[in-house]
Amino acid sequence: MAHLVDVHVGKRIRQRRWLVGMTQQKLAERVGIKFQQIQKYETGANRVSASRLWDIADALEVDIAFFFEGLRAEQDGSAETTTSAIPADMMGDKEAMDLVRSYYAIPENQRRRLFELARVLSDVA
């Protein structure tokens, strides 16, 4: 059975990879391993060594600490968000990640207008 930490780190690898729009194959190439190994890391089936996590962080352009964010809350069973309308594992939802990636692909001035529209619509709902 996979350890909670390994599963959490794997989820964070997948989340970041989705957010930057990188395939498992591309990440594997950047790290110098086979994509099947990335699959195993992302599911928590295989534990990521410190040096491999360093390489993955470099390839995904994040700090090592990124992979451990939210872990304490998850262990304590308090992974619920403060806003009940947002699922606790929103970042694990591929559709939500695609939406975030698309949002940041919009030019900043248009993104700000879209954000304001979304805020108004959410207040109406």
Secondary structure by P-SEA (a helix, b strand, c coil): cccaaaaaaaaaaaaaaaaacccaaaaaaaacccaaaaaaaaaccccccaaaaaaaaaaacccccccccaaaaaaacccccccccccccccccaaaaaaaaaaaaccaaaaaaaaaaaaaaaaac
